[in-house]
Amino acid sequence: MAHVLQLFKALHRTRQQVFRNDARALEAARIKINEEFKNNKSETSPKKIEELMKIGSDVELLLRTSVIQGIHTGHNTLKLVPRKDLLIENVPYCDTPTQKQ
């Protein structure tokens, strides 16, 4: 039960970080998270609970690592606002792989 509560809190913390300054997205995500947990609160099968926990963990990871906010700045124009934790070193692509010795 404690793991379920931890996941619930982690999803809400991630929601607050990912959708910061976007009231509509914050509210929609809050409603969806609460709805999914409420719909499954009476689940008793350990296998099903484990499956739902895996889905929730995957969603949290996806939100944290893949979602970038975009702000409309004009007609057909978006300004992307990546979070600092999404900015990683870019490794240059190499067309010719090196031979292993």
All heavy atoms as an XYZ file, in Angstrom:
817
protein
N       0.825     -1.201      0.000
C       0.000      0.000      0.000
C       0.868      1.263      0.000
O       0.527      2.237     -0.650
C      -0.935     -0.049      1.223
C      -1.904      1.069      1.282
S      -3.063      0.963     -0.092
C      -4.059      2.350      0.234
N       1.994      1.210      0.706
C       2.878      2.371      0.780
C       3.455      2.703     -0.595
O       3.637      3.878     -0.926
C       4.005      2.122      1.774
N       3.718      1.672     -1.410
C       4.268      1.892     -2.755
C       3.249      2.611     -3.641
O       3.625      3.430     -4.478
C       4.681      0.567     -3.400
C       5.825     -0.098     -2.702
N       7.069      0.486     -2.607
C       5.919     -1.281     -2.065
C       7.876     -0.315     -1.942
N       7.197     -1.398     -1.591
N       1.991      2.287     -3.461
C       0.933      2.931     -4.241
C       0.881      4.418     -3.898
O       0.822      5.270     -4.786
C      -0.440      2.256     -3.988
C      -1.554      3.011     -4.689
C      -0.417      0.804     -4.438
N       0.945      4.734     -2.608
C       0.921      6.133     -2.171
C       2.160      6.880     -2.661
O       2.069      8.030     -3.103
C       0.816      6.207     -0.648
C       0.658      7.599     -0.045
C      -0.570      8.314     -0.615
C       0.566      7.518      1.464
N       3.314      6.213     -2.636
C       4.553      6.825     -3.139
C       4.420      7.177     -4.622
O       4.828      8.259     -5.046
C       5.737      5.885     -2.962
C       6.343      5.871     -1.591
C       7.517      4.910     -1.522
O       7.493      3.833     -2.123
N       8.541      5.288     -0.779
N       3.866      6.262     -5.392
C       3.678      6.495     -6.823
C       2.704      7.635     -7.065
O       2.938      8.500     -7.908
C       3.203      5.220     -7.521
C       2.906      5.347     -9.017
C       4.155      5.795     -9.783
C       2.377      4.033     -9.566
N       1.617      7.656     -6.307
C       0.617      8.727     -6.408
C       1.273     10.087     -6.173
O       1.095     11.023     -6.960
C      -0.497      8.468     -5.385
C      -1.609      9.478     -5.403
C      -2.601      9.427     -6.372
C      -1.683     10.466     -4.432
C      -3.645     10.349     -6.387
C      -2.717     11.387     -4.435
C      -3.697     11.328     -5.413
N       2.055     10.184     -5.118
C       2.742     11.449     -4.790
C       3.784     11.805     -5.853
O       3.918     12.975     -6.226
C       3.396     11.358     -3.412
C       2.390     11.368     -2.283
C       3.089     11.250     -0.940
C       2.097     11.330      0.201
N       2.769     11.256      1.518
N       4.519     10.799     -6.340
C       5.542     11.046     -7.364
C       4.902     11.572     -8.647
O       5.430     12.498     -9.282
C       6.324      9.766     -7.658
N       3.770     11.002     -9.039
C       3.068     11.471    -10.237
C       2.635     12.921    -10.071
O       2.768     13.728    -10.994
C       1.865     10.580    -10.545
C       2.198      9.267    -11.249
C       1.036      8.292    -11.137
C       2.558      9.501    -12.697
N       2.127     13.276     -8.896
C       1.695     14.660     -8.673
C       2.887     15.624     -8.629
O       2.808     16.738     -9.157
C       0.838     14.771     -7.412
C      -0.600     14.407     -7.657
N      -1.443     15.208     -8.395
C      -1.324     13.328     -7.289
C      -2.636     14.639     -8.458
N      -2.589     13.490     -7.802
N       4.000     15.201     -8.041
C       5.200     16.065     -8.036
C       5.706     16.282     -9.462
O       6.041     17.404     -9.855
C       6.302     15.449     -7.172
C       6.164     15.717     -5.699
C       7.423     15.344     -4.931
N       7.787     13.948     -5.087
C       7.319     12.946     -4.339
N       6.478     13.195     -3.374
N       7.712     11.717     -4.548
N       5.743     15.212    -10.231
C       6.200     15.303    -11.617
C       5.260     16.193    -12.421
O       5.703     17.028    -13.215
C       6.292     13.900    -12.246
O       7.230     13.135    -11.488
C       6.736     13.965    -13.695
N       3.960     16.041    -12.218
C       2.956     16.875    -12.890
C       3.232     18.349    -12.610
O       3.204     19.184    -13.515
C       1.556     16.476    -12.373
C       0.455     17.460    -12.684
C      -0.838     17.096    -11.959
N      -0.836     17.354    -10.536
C      -1.206     18.500     -9.970
N      -1.605     19.504    -10.699
N      -1.183     18.647     -8.663
N       3.526     18.673    -11.353
C       3.776     20.075    -10.986
C       5.032     20.631    -11.642
O       5.087     21.800    -12.013
C       3.862     20.217     -9.465
C       2.514     20.020     -8.799
C       2.604     19.970     -7.291
O       3.652     19.615     -6.725
N       1.526     20.303     -6.622
N       6.043     19.792    -11.818
C       7.280     20.240    -12.470
C       7.092     20.384    -13.974
O       7.483     21.382    -14.570
C       8.414     19.256    -12.206
C       8.888     19.218    -10.785
C       9.853     18.073    -10.545
O      10.117     17.268    -11.434
N      10.367     17.976     -9.333
N       6.498     19.360    -14.587
C       6.383     19.306    -16.041
C       5.450     20.390    -16.583
O       5.743     21.009    -17.605
C       5.909     17.903    -16.495
C       5.554     17.886    -17.963
C       6.981     16.869    -16.194
N       4.339     20.619    -15.892
C       3.335     21.561    -16.391
C       3.330     22.890    -15.632
O       2.324     23.597    -15.613
C       1.943     20.918    -16.340
C       1.845     19.659    -17.152
C       1.557     18.448    -16.547
C       2.062     19.673    -18.519
C       1.465     17.278    -17.287
C       1.977     18.511    -19.274
C       1.676     17.317    -18.655
N       4.457     23.238    -15.026
C       4.571     24.489    -14.276
C       4.106     25.665    -15.141
O       4.390     25.731    -16.328
C       6.025     24.702    -13.866
C       6.257     25.967    -13.063
C       7.688     26.087    -12.601
N       7.919     25.114    -11.536
C       8.950     24.285    -11.514
N       9.842     24.286    -12.472
N       9.084     23.424    -10.528
N       3.338     26.563    -14.555
C       2.821     27.784    -15.209
C       1.772     27.508    -16.288
O       1.487     28.374    -17.093
C       3.955     28.623    -15.821
C       4.958     29.072    -14.778
O       4.587     29.360    -13.646
N       6.217     29.110    -15.139
N       1.226     26.295    -16.332
C       0.172     25.974    -17.297
C      -1.014     25.415    -16.512
O      -1.138     24.210    -16.313
C       0.682     24.953    -18.313
C      -0.326     24.678    -19.428
O      -1.510     25.029    -19.271
O       0.077     24.097    -20.444
N      -1.885     26.319    -16.064
C      -2.987     25.945    -15.176
C      -3.889     24.879    -15.790
O      -4.323     23.947    -15.094
C      -3.806     27.178    -14.804
N      -4.166     24.990    -17.080
C      -5.049     24.016    -17.736
C      -4.445     22.614    -17.740
O      -5.119     21.635    -17.420
C      -5.336     24.464    -19.167
C      -6.807     24.485    -19.493
C      -7.105     25.130    -20.806
N      -6.682     24.271    -21.912
C      -6.561     24.673    -23.154
N      -6.817     25.923    -23.470
N      -6.193     23.853    -24.101
N      -3.179     22.517    -18.091
C      -2.505     21.214    -18.119
C      -2.339     20.653    -16.706
O      -2.505     19.448    -16.488
C      -1.143     21.329    -18.800
N      -2.022     21.512    -15.738
C      -1.892     21.074    -14.351
C      -3.197     20.462    -13.854
O      -3.203     19.396    -13.234
C      -1.508     22.251    -13.443
C      -0.042     22.634    -13.421
C       0.152     23.994    -12.770
C       0.780     21.576    -12.707
N      -4.305     21.139    -14.128
C      -5.615     20.669    -13.676
C      -6.012     19.386    -14.384
O      -6.504     18.443    -13.758
C      -6.668     21.758    -13.890
C      -8.056     21.397    -13.413
C      -8.160     21.204    -11.904
O      -7.211     21.538    -11.167
O      -9.202     20.683    -11.461
N      -5.796     19.312    -15.694
C      -6.149     18.109    -16.458
C      -5.347     16.907    -15.961
O      -5.898     15.806    -15.798
C      -5.909     18.335    -17.941
N      -4.063     17.100    -15.720
C      -3.219     16.008    -15.232
C      -3.641     15.595    -13.816
O      -3.682     14.395    -13.502
C      -1.747     16.416    -15.251
N      -3.966     16.567    -12.967
C      -4.419     16.262    -11.599
C      -5.677     15.414    -11.633
O      -5.782     14.377    -10.951
C      -4.680     17.552    -10.818
C      -5.077     17.323     -9.358
C      -5.498     18.606     -8.662
N      -6.750     19.121     -9.174
C      -7.964     18.629     -8.861
N      -8.077     17.594     -8.048
N      -9.056     19.159     -9.362
N      -6.624     15.809    -12.462
C      -7.884     15.074    -12.572
C      -7.635     13.647    -13.079
O      -8.183     12.682    -12.546
C      -8.878     15.828    -13.486
C      -9.364     17.086    -12.775
C     -10.041     14.946    -13.888
C     -10.137     18.050    -13.673
N      -6.790     13.507    -14.101
C      -6.516     12.189    -14.681
C      -5.825     11.269    -13.680
O      -6.193     10.095    -13.540
C      -5.673     12.337    -15.956
C      -5.422     11.049    -16.675
C      -6.705     10.441    -17.210
C      -6.422      9.211    -18.035
N      -7.626      8.488    -18.390
N      -4.830     11.771    -12.965
C      -4.123     10.963    -11.967
C      -5.105     10.504    -10.888
O      -5.181      9.319    -10.560
C      -2.948     11.749    -11.338
C      -1.852     11.991    -12.369
C      -2.391     11.014    -10.114
C      -0.817     13.030    -11.944
N      -5.864     11.458    -10.331
C      -6.815     11.120     -9.270
C      -7.869     10.130     -9.757
O      -8.232      9.197     -9.044
C      -7.479     12.383     -8.721
C      -6.509     13.260     -7.953
O      -5.410     12.842     -7.605
N      -6.908     14.488     -7.692
N      -8.341     10.321    -10.972
C      -9.362      9.456    -11.554
C      -8.849      8.019    -11.702
O      -9.547      7.066    -11.352
C      -9.747     10.027    -12.920
C     -10.842      9.324    -13.652
C     -11.110     10.022    -14.984
O     -11.842     11.029    -14.985
O     -10.563      9.563    -16.012
N      -7.636      7.870    -12.228
C      -7.069      6.531    -12.421
C      -6.872      5.806    -11.090
O      -7.171      4.613    -10.971
C      -5.747      6.601    -13.182
C      -5.888      6.996    -14.634
C      -6.713      6.012    -15.449
O      -6.624      4.779    -15.215
O      -7.462      6.463    -16.326
N      -6.383      6.509    -10.079
C      -6.188      5.874     -8.776
C      -7.535      5.548     -8.133
O      -7.698      4.487     -7.533
C      -5.328      6.754     -7.864
C      -3.856      6.561     -8.080
C      -3.205      7.212     -9.111
C      -3.125      5.705     -7.273
C      -1.854      7.025     -9.326
C      -1.770      5.503     -7.480
C      -1.132      6.164     -8.516
N      -8.500      6.448     -8.261
C      -9.831      6.211     -7.684
C     -10.511      5.018     -8.356
O     -11.129      4.190     -7.679
C     -10.699      7.469     -7.844
C     -12.025      7.397     -7.139
C     -12.798      8.698     -7.276
C     -14.114      8.617     -6.539
N     -14.892      9.843     -6.685
N     -10.392      4.911     -9.685
C     -11.004      3.806    -10.422
C     -10.432      2.445    -10.029
O     -11.095      1.425    -10.198
C     -10.853      3.996    -11.933
C     -11.701      5.118    -12.472
O     -12.628      5.583    -11.812
N     -11.385      5.576    -13.664
N      -9.212      2.436     -9.540
C      -8.558      1.163     -9.218
C      -8.317      0.967     -7.724
O      -7.595      0.054     -7.337
C      -7.230      1.067     -9.987
C      -7.443      0.972    -11.475
O      -7.976     -0.010    -11.962
N      -7.064      2.014    -12.192
N      -8.939      1.801     -6.884
C      -8.665      1.722     -5.441
C      -9.161      0.434     -4.797
O      -8.648      0.018     -3.767
C      -9.204      2.949     -4.704
C     -10.696      2.985     -4.528
C     -11.108      4.201     -3.738
C     -12.609      4.229     -3.556
N     -13.007      5.394     -2.797
N     -10.139     -0.228     -5.389
C     -10.658     -1.462     -4.792
C      -9.995     -2.716     -5.373
O     -10.405     -3.833     -5.052
C     -12.176     -1.536     -4.988
O     -12.482     -1.520     -6.368
N      -8.970     -2.537     -6.178
C      -8.258     -3.682     -6.774
C      -7.550     -4.477     -5.674
O      -6.879     -3.905     -4.828
C      -7.241     -3.186     -7.805
C      -6.555     -4.283     -8.573
C      -7.507     -5.169     -9.343
O      -8.254     -4.650    -10.197
O      -7.510     -6.383     -9.078
N      -7.729     -5.795     -5.696
C      -7.121     -6.636     -4.655
C      -6.123     -7.643     -5.215
O      -5.328     -8.194     -4.466
C      -8.212     -7.411     -3.880
O      -8.979     -8.181     -4.804
C      -9.106     -6.458     -3.099
N      -6.140     -7.889     -6.510
C      -5.239     -8.861     -7.122
C      -3.808     -8.319     -7.130
O      -3.533     -7.295     -7.756
C      -5.685     -9.156     -8.554
O      -4.657     -9.788     -9.272
N      -2.884     -8.999     -6.449
C      -1.488     -8.535     -6.429
C      -0.890     -8.400     -7.834
O      -0.135     -7.466     -8.097
C      -0.757     -9.603     -5.619
C      -1.815    -10.247     -4.790
C      -3.066    -10.193     -5.604
N      -1.246     -9.325     -8.710
C      -0.711     -9.275    -10.082
C      -1.207     -8.030    -10.812
O      -0.439     -7.333    -11.487
C      -1.120    -10.537    -10.837
C      -0.495    -10.653    -12.200
C      -0.821    -11.968    -12.859
C      -0.152    -12.042    -14.226
N      -0.403    -13.284    -14.909
N      -2.500     -7.729    -10.678
C      -3.092     -6.551    -11.327
C      -2.529     -5.262    -10.721
O      -2.226     -4.305    -11.437
C      -4.620     -6.601    -11.193
C      -5.337     -5.438    -11.823
C      -5.258     -5.457    -13.331
C      -6.109     -4.331    -13.904
N      -5.923     -4.136    -15.314
N      -2.348     -5.246     -9.398
C      -1.784     -4.066     -8.730
C      -0.362     -3.823     -9.227
O       0.023     -2.690     -9.529
C      -1.820     -4.228     -7.193
C      -3.272     -4.182     -6.704
C      -0.982     -3.144     -6.508
C      -3.451     -4.545     -5.242
N       0.419     -4.902     -9.353
C       1.791     -4.783     -9.857
C       1.795     -4.233    -11.285
O       2.612     -3.373    -11.629
C       2.463     -6.152     -9.821
C       3.929     -6.129    -10.156
C       4.566     -7.506    -10.052
O       4.226     -8.252     -9.114
O       5.382     -7.818    -10.926
N       0.865     -4.712    -12.100
C       0.741     -4.248    -13.488
C       0.379     -2.755    -13.535
O       0.974     -1.986    -14.296
C      -0.346     -5.076    -14.175
C      -0.510     -4.821    -15.647
C      -1.624     -5.692    -16.222
O      -1.547     -6.931    -16.078
O      -2.548     -5.118    -16.811
N      -0.560     -2.346    -12.692
C      -0.964     -0.935    -12.639
C       0.172     -0.051    -12.128
O       0.367      1.068    -12.608
C      -2.208     -0.770    -11.758
C      -3.506     -1.354    -12.318
C      -4.581     -1.417    -11.238
C      -3.989     -0.553    -13.521
N       0.936     -0.561    -11.158
C       2.084      0.186    -10.635
C       3.134      0.383    -11.728
O       3.730      1.453    -11.832
C       2.703     -0.556     -9.438
C       1.846     -0.570     -8.194
S       1.797      1.019     -7.372
C       3.492      1.171     -6.842
N       3.348     -0.643    -12.540
C       4.316     -0.553    -13.642
C       3.866      0.513    -14.640
O       4.672      1.336    -15.085
C       4.446     -1.925    -14.322
C       5.290     -1.930    -15.579
C       6.756     -1.848    -15.266
C       7.590     -2.088    -16.505
N       8.298     -0.917    -16.956
N       2.590      0.511    -14.971
C       2.051      1.523    -15.899
C       2.240      2.920    -15.311
O       2.710      3.831    -15.996
C       0.563      1.247    -16.203
C       0.419     -0.031    -17.028
C      -0.072      2.433    -16.931
C      -1.009     -0.540    -17.152
N       1.900      3.091    -14.034
C       2.054      4.392    -13.378
C       3.502      4.859    -13.350
O       3.796      6.027    -13.607
N       4.419      3.939    -13.064
C       5.847      4.281    -13.040
C       6.339      4.672    -14.428
O       7.122      5.616    -14.574
C       6.675      3.097    -12.538
O       6.348      2.804    -11.217
N       5.860      3.949    -15.437
C       6.240      4.269    -16.817
C       5.731      5.647    -17.223
O       6.437      6.409    -17.887
C       5.712      3.209    -17.786
C       6.416      1.866    -17.655
O       7.456      1.794    -16.966
O       5.901      0.880    -18.228
N       4.507      5.964    -16.820
C       3.934      7.277    -17.132
C       4.739      8.379    -16.458
O       5.064      9.400    -17.072
C       2.443      7.348    -16.712
C       1.923      8.780    -16.742
C       1.600      6.452    -17.613
N       5.100      8.171    -15.193
C       5.885      9.171    -14.456
C       7.223      9.398    -15.144
O       7.647     10.538    -15.353
C       6.083      8.718    -13.001
C       6.628      9.793    -12.076
C       8.131      9.937    -12.118
O       8.828      8.951    -12.441
O       8.629     11.042    -11.852
N       7.889      8.319    -15.553
C       9.181      8.417    -16.241
C       9.029      9.140    -17.583
O       9.823     10.018    -17.925
C       9.776      7.026    -16.454
C      11.121      6.985    -17.177
C      12.204      7.631    -16.320
C      11.493      5.561    -17.516
N       7.998      8.788    -18.317
C       7.743      9.423    -19.618
C       7.500     10.925    -19.456
O       8.076     11.739    -20.192
C       6.540      8.762    -20.294
C       6.222      9.260    -21.688
C       7.196      8.658    -22.684
C       4.809      8.894    -22.069
N       6.676     11.302    -18.496
C       6.420     12.726    -18.254
C       7.713     13.453    -17.890
O       8.005     14.528    -18.410
C       5.410     12.909    -17.117
C       3.954     12.667    -17.434
C       3.123     12.687    -16.153
C       3.419     13.692    -18.413
N       8.479     12.840    -16.988
C       9.690     13.490    -16.478
C      10.771     13.628    -17.532
O      11.533     14.595    -17.534
C      10.206     12.689    -15.281
C      11.333     13.321    -14.522
C      11.616     12.644    -13.193
N      11.262     11.255    -13.083
C      12.076     10.243    -13.362
N      13.302     10.461    -13.800
N      11.674      8.990    -13.207
N      10.860     12.672    -18.466
C      11.984     12.672    -19.398
C      11.631     13.083    -20.823
O      12.538     13.323    -21.620
C      12.641     11.276    -19.458
O      11.661     10.325    -19.887
C      13.198     10.871    -18.109
N      10.354     13.164    -21.176
C      10.007     13.361    -22.584
C       9.104     14.551    -22.887
O       8.934     14.888    -24.049
C       9.328     12.100    -23.129
O      10.166     10.992    -22.972
N       8.503     15.154    -21.884
C       7.538     16.228    -22.139
C       8.225     17.583    -22.032
O       8.923     17.873    -21.065
C       6.338     16.151    -21.165
C       5.399     17.323    -21.359
C       5.599     14.839    -21.364
N       8.017     18.407    -23.061
C       8.549     19.770    -23.086
C       7.379     20.720    -23.286
O       6.522     20.493    -24.132
C       9.565     19.961    -24.236
C      10.758     19.047    -24.033
C      10.006     21.414    -24.336
C      11.774     19.118    -25.158
N       7.345     21.790    -22.517
C       6.281     22.787    -22.666
C       6.524     23.650    -23.888
O       7.664     23.982    -24.215
C       6.217     23.705    -21.445
C       5.486     23.124    -20.275
C       5.351     24.137    -19.158
O       6.329     24.731    -18.739
N       4.146     24.321    -18.691
N       5.436     24.007    -24.545
C       5.505     24.937    -25.665
C       4.555     26.092    -25.411
O       3.439     25.893    -24.947
N       4.996     27.299    -25.698
C       4.182     28.499    -25.490
C       3.920     29.142    -26.846
O       4.858     29.380    -27.603
C       4.903     29.513    -24.568
C       5.197     28.872    -23.209
C       4.082     30.780    -24.404
C       6.112     29.707    -22.329
N       2.645     29.402    -27.141
C       2.308     30.087    -28.392
C       2.835     31.514    -28.326
O       2.494     32.269    -27.425
C       0.787     30.127    -28.609
C       0.219     28.805    -29.004
N       0.287     28.343    -30.291
C      -0.412     27.857    -28.284
C      -0.284     27.151    -30.353
N      -0.719     26.824    -29.135
N       3.681     31.875    -29.293
C       4.238     33.234    -29.318
C       3.711     34.033    -30.501
O       4.000     35.203    -30.619
C       5.779     33.197    -29.381
O       6.175     32.463    -30.535
C       6.370     32.579    -28.130
N       2.982     33.393    -31.349
C       2.426     34.079    -32.514
C       1.736     33.076    -33.405
O       1.608     31.898    -33.059
N       1.311     33.525    -34.557
C       0.635     32.650    -35.497
C       1.592     31.555    -35.969
O       2.658     31.849    -36.502
C       0.119     33.471    -36.688
C      -0.652     32.654    -37.682
N      -1.864     32.086    -37.361
C      -0.366     32.288    -38.943
C      -2.301     31.405    -38.414
N      -1.403     31.521    -39.391
N       1.243     30.301    -35.743
C       2.056     29.144    -36.142
C       3.457     29.138    -35.529
O       4.404     28.632    -36.130
C       2.179     29.052    -37.669
C       0.851     28.732    -38.313
O       0.003     28.073    -37.713
N       0.665     29.191    -39.530
N       3.612     29.724    -34.355
C       4.925     29.782    -33.718
C       4.828     29.319    -32.262
O       3.958     29.766    -31.529
C       5.483     31.219    -33.736
O       5.413     31.723    -35.067
C       6.918     31.248    -33.266
N       5.725     28.424    -31.888
C       5.810     27.949    -30.507
C       7.201     28.216    -29.968
O       8.195     28.057    -30.676
C       5.572     26.443    -30.428
C       4.154     25.933    -30.471
C       4.156     24.413    -30.457
C       3.344     26.446    -29.316
N       7.270     28.589    -28.698
C       8.558     28.713    -28.013
C       8.646     27.514    -27.071
O       7.783     27.324    -26.220
C       8.616     30.007    -27.207
C       9.878     30.155    -26.396
C       9.846     31.416    -25.555
C      11.077     31.487    -24.679
N      10.990     32.579    -23.720
N       9.664     26.673    -27.273
C       9.836     25.505    -26.418
C      10.555     25.903    -25.142
O      11.512     26.671    -25.171
C      10.619     24.420    -27.147
C       9.950     23.858    -28.394
C      10.816     22.774    -29.017
C       8.570     23.334    -28.085
N      10.076     25.367    -24.028
C      10.638     25.688    -22.723
C      11.063     24.386    -22.032
O      10.338     23.846    -21.205
C       9.607     26.443    -21.851
C      10.240     26.922    -20.555
C       8.989     27.605    -22.606
N      12.260     23.872    -22.387
C      12.709     22.629    -21.745
C      13.162     22.890    -20.306
O      13.700     23.954    -19.996
C      13.890     22.183    -22.607
C      14.395     23.436    -23.226
C      13.209     24.354    -23.374
N      12.927     21.921    -19.441
C      13.399     22.023    -18.054
C      14.891     21.723    -18.034
O      15.407     21.007    -18.883
C      12.634     21.031    -17.173
C      11.158     21.357    -17.066
C      10.403     20.319    -16.247
N      10.655     18.932    -16.620
C      10.170     18.336    -17.706
N       9.412     19.015    -18.554
N      10.441     17.076    -17.969
N      15.591     22.235    -17.041
C      17.039     22.047    -16.949
C      17.429     20.563    -16.908
O      18.442     20.171    -17.472
C      17.594     22.755    -15.720
C      17.677     24.263    -15.890
C      18.411     24.871    -14.720
C      18.508     26.363    -14.698
N      17.974     27.155    -15.724
N      16.606     19.741    -16.251
C      16.956     18.318    -16.142
C      16.799     17.576    -17.470
O      17.253     16.450    -17.609
C      16.157     17.630    -15.038
C      14.653     17.777    -15.189
O      14.205     18.795    -15.739
O      13.920     16.875    -14.746
N      16.178     18.203    -18.471
C      16.064     17.579    -19.791
C      17.245     17.919    -20.684
O      17.498     17.236    -21.669
C      14.782     18.027    -20.509
C      13.482     17.447    -20.000
C      12.320     17.986    -20.834
C      13.483     15.944    -20.056
N      17.953     18.976    -20.354
C      19.086     19.407    -21.168
C      20.304     18.561    -20.820
O      20.854     18.641    -19.738
C      19.380     20.889    -20.934
C      18.228     21.836    -21.264
C      18.589     23.266    -20.881
C      17.860     21.754    -22.730
N      20.701     17.709    -21.759
C      21.854     16.834    -21.541
C      22.889     17.098    -22.621
O      22.601     17.713    -23.645
C      21.439     15.350    -21.558
C      20.737     15.009    -22.874
C      20.543     15.021    -20.381
C      20.425     13.537    -23.059
N      24.095     16.618    -22.387
C      25.141     16.772    -23.381
C      24.757     16.037    -24.655
O      24.312     14.894    -24.612
C      26.466     16.218    -22.851
C      27.159     17.140    -21.886
C      27.551     18.462    -22.508
O      28.079     18.471    -23.652
O      27.329     19.492    -21.864
N      24.938     16.677    -25.773
C      24.629     16.070    -27.054
C      25.886     15.367    -27.568
O      26.944     15.964    -27.695
C      24.187     17.157    -28.039
C      23.580     16.583    -29.290
O      23.355     15.389    -29.366
N      23.334     17.438    -30.253
N      25.747     14.085    -27.855
C      26.868     13.304    -28.368
C      26.809     13.351    -29.894
O      25.804     12.993    -30.487
C      26.804     11.848    -27.874
C      27.948     11.040    -28.429
C      26.782     11.817    -26.361
N      27.883     13.800    -30.548
C      27.865     13.890    -32.007
C      27.680     12.521    -32.653
O      28.195     11.519    -32.165
C      29.223     14.478    -32.375
C      29.916     14.784    -31.110
C      29.132     14.225    -29.975
N      26.954     12.511    -33.740
C      26.717     11.281    -34.493
C      27.912     11.004    -35.392
O      28.477     11.907    -35.992
C      25.445     11.423    -35.335
C      25.176     10.241    -36.207
C      24.694      9.060    -35.671
C      25.433     10.282    -37.573
C      24.458      7.955    -36.465
C      25.191      9.190    -38.381
C      24.705      8.029    -37.817
O      24.478      6.943    -38.604
N      28.290      9.746    -35.476
C      29.422      9.360    -36.319
C      28.949      8.353    -37.363
O      28.481      7.267    -37.024
C      30.526      8.749    -35.459
S      31.953      8.228    -36.412
N      29.071      8.713    -38.657
C      28.643      7.828    -39.745
C      29.496      6.570    -39.847
O      29.023      5.521    -40.260
C      28.713      8.561    -41.086
C      27.438      9.313    -41.386
O      26.373      8.908    -40.879
O      27.505     10.296    -42.137
N      30.777      6.695    -39.510
C      31.666      5.543    -39.657
C      32.076      5.043    -38.269
O      32.887      5.670    -37.597
C      32.927      5.931    -40.453
O      33.527      7.069    -39.832
C      32.587      6.258    -41.891
N      31.488      3.934    -37.837
C      31.830      3.413    -36.497
C      33.293      2.993    -36.438
O      33.861      2.555    -37.446
C      30.904      2.220    -36.316
C      30.368      1.900    -37.663
C      30.551      3.109    -38.546
N      33.863      3.153    -35.274
C      35.265      2.769    -35.103
C      35.372      1.262    -34.951
O      34.479      0.612    -34.424
C      35.871      3.454    -33.864
O      35.066      3.103    -32.728
C      35.909      4.956    -34.024
N      36.476      0.712    -35.439
C      36.710     -0.727    -35.354
C      37.225     -1.066    -33.957
O      38.098     -0.386    -33.432
C      37.749     -1.156    -36.402
C      37.291     -0.992    -37.836
C      36.168     -1.964    -38.183
O      36.160     -3.086    -37.696
N      35.232     -1.519    -38.988
N      36.670     -2.134    -33.400
C      37.159     -2.579    -32.087
C      38.436     -3.362    -32.293
O      38.559     -4.162    -33.201
C      36.117     -3.451    -31.395
C      34.909     -2.657    -30.950
C      33.977     -3.510    -30.141
C      32.796     -2.656    -29.696
N      31.858     -3.417    -28.899
N      39.408     -3.136    -31.449
C      40.705     -3.791    -31.569
C      40.706     -5.127    -30.870
O      40.192     -5.348    -29.880
C      41.786     -2.904    -30.971
C      41.757     -1.516    -31.548
C      42.773     -1.316    -32.660
O      43.599     -2.165    -32.900
N      42.691     -0.216    -33.351
